[in-house]
Amino acid sequence: MTKTRPSYTTEFKQEAASLVLDKDYAITEACKAMRVGNTAMQNVVESHQ
């Protein structure tokens, strides 16, 4: 059985990146707040820098 990746809206990605870049959340804190995995959060933040 294969897992499918979740797809996130542009608004969700912007909000997630904003937590880290603008509100000084740590990546792990932002992951918990947004309920996403660490790698997904890192990718979103890197794409918004």
ZASE-738550 format. One line per 3 residues: for each residue z negated, x negated, y negated of C-alpha. Coordinates in steps of 0.001 Angstrom, whole numbers. Layout:
N
Z/X/Y ~ ...
END
This chain:
49
0/0/0 ~ 901/-1378/-3417 ~ -933/-961/-6683
918/49/-9788 ~ 161/-1544/-13116 ~ -1127/722/-15832
1044/1033/-18908 ~ -672/1057/-22271 ~ 552/2703/-25450
1277/660/-28549 ~ -1675/2288/-30308 ~ -4001/1341/-27458
-2805/-2270/-27549 ~ -3272/-2463/-31317 ~ -6785/-1055/-31070
-7694/-3456/-28268 ~ -6351/-6474/-30154 ~ -8134/-5331/-33314
-11497/-5448/-31559 ~ -11060/-9139/-30809 ~ -9085/-10314/-33829
-10605/-8215/-36621 ~ -14020/-7112/-35400 ~ -15004/-10395/-33721
-15636/-8947/-30271 ~ -15587/-11383/-27371 ~ -12780/-10744/-24888
-15286/-9611/-22247 ~ -16965/-7200/-24682 ~ -13616/-5730/-25676
-12674/-5328/-22000 ~ -15782/-3273/-21371 ~ -15302/-1207/-24528
-11664/-412/-23725 ~ -12076/-301/-19924 ~ -9342/-2822/-19165
-9238/-6016/-17170 ~ -9751/-9469/-18610 ~ -6167/-10643/-18065
-4708/-7501/-19639 ~ -6914/-7965/-22704 ~ -5985/-11633/-23020
-2288/-10755/-22876 ~ -2648/-8046/-25520 ~ -4579/-10333/-27864
-2112/-13201/-27410 ~ 828/-10926/-28162 ~ -804/-9751/-31410
-1688/-13163/-32829
END
